[in-house]
Amino acid sequence: MKARFCLFVLLSSWIGAAHASELMVHDAWIRGMPPTSRVVPVYLSLHNPSDKSLVLKAISSPRGSVELHQTLMENEVMRMQGVEAIQIPPHGMVKLTPGGYHGMMSGFKAGVPALGEEVALTLTLEGGETLSVTAKVTAQGEAQDHSMHMHH
């Protein structure tokens, strides 16, 4: 496993591709919603310590489908709009927060995630790299210890 990971890093560096191990994810959480909810928001912070721009293309979960959204203010009315990707600039941070970028989970499998539950999320970057994180279902954002695992 270790040798394969090192080879992956070497190949990625050689072809100049950014790899998911460069992306750091912090404070992943899902807002606890009533069991009758049709959608629940997903929030997290993305930190890019690398010299290259990274692009989040998708978030997926075994608990339901997740779309990337952005909250926009138009003519003094807030509305949500789907986005294809979220760019994380070199040495930058992008926060998926209420009122900004966020994930919107729907089409629940096994019901709406309940308060206190931990939900597995997979982030997919441009180029196909993935990063697994765990999001805690809370009433509001709380700093949690979130482990990150890279998949090949």
CORZIBEL-V167385 format. One record per backbone hydrogen bond with DSSP energy under -1.0 kcal/mol. CO is the residue of the C=O (numbers start at 1). NH is the residue of the N-H. Records with the same first field share a line. If there is no record, write none. Layout:
CO: NH  NH
//
This chain:
1: 5
2: 6
3: 7
4: 8
5: 9
6: 10
7: 11
8: 12
9: 13
10: 14
11: 15
12: 17
19: 22
20: 23
24: 47
26: 45
28: 136
29: 43
30: 138
34: 37
40: 105
41: 31
42: 103
43: 29
44: 96
45: 26
46: 94
47: 24
50: 91
54: 88
55: 126
56: 86
58: 124
60: 122
61: 64
63: 109
65: 106
67: 104
68: 83
69: 102
70: 81
72: 79
74: 77
77: 74
79: 72
81: 70
86: 56
88: 54
89: 92
92: 48
94: 46
96: 44
97: 100
100: 71
102: 69
103: 42
104: 67
105: 40
106: 65
114: 117
117: 137
119: 135
121: 133
122: 60
123: 131
124: 57  58
125: 128
129: 125
130: 151
131: 123
132: 149
133: 121
135: 119
136: 30
137: 116
138: 32
149: 132
//
